[in-house]
Amino acid sequence: MAAQVRRWARAWRERYPWEEVVFGFLFLIPLGVLTILFKIYPIFYSFYLSLTKWNGLAPTPTWVGLDNYAALLQDATVYHALLNTAYYSVGIIVVGLPLALFLAALLNQRIRGRTFFRTVYFAPNIASTVAVSMVWLWLLNTRSGLINYLLSLAHVPAQDWLLNPRLAMPSVIAMTIWKDLGYDMVLFLAGLQGIPKEFYDAAKIDGAGTWGCFRHVTLPLLMPTTFLVLVLTTIGSFQVFTQVFVMTQGGPMGATDVIVYHIYSAAFENFQLGYGAALSYVLFVILFVLTLLQRRVAGRDIYY
């Protein structure tokens, strides 16, 4: 056994000289320090805060154990925020993903100006979410917004897009779909371009038309990409914050009070840092469970 260990050590030293190993670790130190300071340490410290009561001004947090978790389970506003978040997420997935797939399939064809249209559809994703939200605030303005002006040309009454509880969340959903459509489209486009042309030729020989090729070739072979987009979209939609903060601030009447904005309000407006940290970990558990469920349900139909 000792002789085998020495042989392994000798082979390791021959393959990886100590100078290369030392220099490799030296180059990893800056990244490791940043990872510990800005990723690992905040994760553990926020979990510690979730077990305390602290307003951010007191010298030290007060240990309360699981009281914050027990309190949020009895808080009706938390369930309301989760329902709003689920509503937002379903809207993004049901409307945004099919639209992105349609555009990807369209721009995967040999049409004139497809590079230009790909750039145009992807451009909003590059812009700052704050800037896009400010633009949509003007577009959805009740008195001077462009959308209500266009509706007036068709003799449709002006709508209180961001002041009506029934229209506020759909308005935020529409803004997010417009901004993120290009990103999902590019992912679908990459998946479409990875499907070999021979499968379509074989399907056409068997008599499949355009819809038959899409149903029996494109959709099954695009499942890995679809699953990736679905998971990323679900996680991103449950973490929505910026557009709600800029456009509605959780209103009107709590209609757009999503869970991350609720966490922000609890921690930084009501100075309940421990309670906000507990909500953050509840959100993590929800996203973890949703991802596992998606993997279990959709993973059976994934073909690599």
Secondary structure, 3 states (H helix, E strand, C coil): CHHHHHHHHHHHHHHCCHHHHHHHHHHHHHHHHHHHHHHHHHHHHHHHHHCEECCCCCCCCEECCCHHHHHHHCCHHHHHHHHHHHHHHHHHHHHHHHHHHHHHHHHCCCCCCHHHHHHHHHHHHHCCHHHHHHHHHHHCCCCCCHHHHHHHHCCCCCCCCCCCHHHHHHHHHHHHHHHHHHHHHHHHHHHHHCCCHHHHHHHHHCCCCHHHHHHHHHHHHCHHHHHHHHHHHHHHHHCCCHHHHHHCCCCCCCCCCCHHHHHHHHHHHCCCHHHHHHHHHHHHHHHHHHHHHHHHHHHHHCCC
